[in-house]
Structure formats: C-alpha cells, structure tokens
Amino acid sequence: MKKRGKKDNFIPFRDSVLTWLLKENLGGNSKTAMIAALSPANINYDETLSTLRYADRAKQIMCKAVVNEDPNAKIIRELQEEVMKLKAIIKAEGLEAKIESYVFDAKSSG
C-alpha cells in the first residue's frame, strides 16, 4: 500500500550504455537538456519510436539541482550582501557623514 500524500518519484534507469553514460546528468545534481534526433523515413521507424520512448522516460526524471557551496563561503557571501544593503540604506537616509564621524571618533578614542 502506498501512503497518501507522498508521491513515489523514483524512475528506474534503463539498462543501456546511453543511460549509464548520462546517469549523473539525468539523476544527479545538475540541469540537463536532451535533444532527440528523429527520422521521418519508414526504414527508421523502430529506432525513432525507441528514441521517443527514451526521451519521454528521461523527461519524467526530476531532480532539484543545488549549488555546491562551502558553508563558510555561503555565510561570508550572505554577510557581504547584508553589509551592501545596509550601506545602501545609510546612503539613502543621508546618514553617511554622521556614521563616518562616529566611526572615526570611536577609533581615535580607543
């Protein structure tokens, strides 16, 4: 029995060389674009049908790619973004000169 609310997202990979080569791209941590080359000739009907089936199966594979980032680098980047936002707010409010004099006074008295 399947539990309600949870959808089974597992799509099995075909046993083929192409699927084995694309395994990391199809189900890994990446975004992948696939182009299926088809032929209108009657002689290639079976191959075209197989290609369409494979492309349809590959289209059903969904993965959520995330950026591989060092946790420390992420914190540093987020803090730098926050500093930039705060500087923009200070500049917009016209408090830039007051804060610079306050920082200068704090440095000279310490």
Secondary structure, DSSP 8 states (H G I E B T S, - for coil): ---TT---------SSHHHHHHHHHHHSSS----------SGGGHHHHHHHHHHHHHHHT----------HHHHHHHHHHHHHHHHHHHHHHHT-HHHHHHHHHHHHHH-
